[in-house]
Amino acid sequence: MRSSAAARRYARALFGLARETDAIVQIRGELAQIASLFESDPALHNALFRPLHPVAERRAVLRSVCERLSLSVIVRNFFAYAIDQRRLVDFDAIRAEFEALADAAAGLVKARVTAAAPLDDAQRARLQSALAARTGRNVELDIAVDPSLIGGVVASIGNVVFDGSLRTQLSQLRDTLSRGQ
């Protein structure tokens, strides 16, 4: 998902409020709860995200949802402001940015890992500790399987890629042999 500059600004503002009140974990959970509700209830999503509904109507719906979920005042006010500024459409990007800020504050990075075959717990632990040693931070793995790698794994953290796949190694060997070196 691509994030707009406005989504980053809103996420930083919300994160700043969360940090001031020592409620980063709570607000992150509330944002996840709301996202889950939006996914499970398309009518609610449409009522809040489509500008054809008047602002007052969308604020009333949001107030009802916030009360039902017992959300914090910070999140309630944030959503009301987002509706007023017509930025609720950026909710997914704002949430993603908030989570990235929360992870960074906690010293956590996410690694997208593609493996040739499913990894067992021992392999996951070894990979996680190797990436943590390499980055100097705690690493959370998001693992996908792609048999076309033939063997090994490809891990990316941010814009850094660690490619240990057999497919890449064979390709490099082929290039070396074709150059005659």
Steps between C-alpha positions, in 0.01 A plus 500: 500500500630839407486773759431863423680789665173590674465147639855520638426836664179373657670183621788698653251728676303205637822325602618814679177511701528129575860537618414801721230301676702175501220330304677381185404135550141587591448729200663249266253240625207736457604578142520127428159449657348771280670364188359157575154648545526687167602178323215299651229763445504651149187708570674672790810551287293661226308720743822644641725510195266622228467878489141478373394468864498834685784563746259523794354161412844340470609652832187360669567153360863524610402618848269200533772259386755652737261472795411142413870404482593712806776677310728756660433872479813542288374261233148645511628854453745388234227338293270798540779727379580264211135513390494880523819523292381238251795276582317194623556353153869478599421282803685191374813701416481690830471173690796348311713807572398497867599134526836570337564782749396277792728220377794739462443639849501145637819411310318257274538458126292281273668268254314371197637153440437282198606140544514214253316274746317546830738569790482304824532672838876439527562648154284802583690557824840474325391736224354745750816505713724535191299798375494652850879470521533657155269794574560547872125507562224259589356343186147383429469261209226505237559177307366400159584188298614509137619164362659673199791599727606132484664528843599758762329825593480864398452748785433870463502756777401841376694545177780255593475153345687193622478248216607150599292319242637215296344654189713815540814303581454287187439812293820660631694180430361491143603863445849433633543192282370680189755779550773237525630604841 
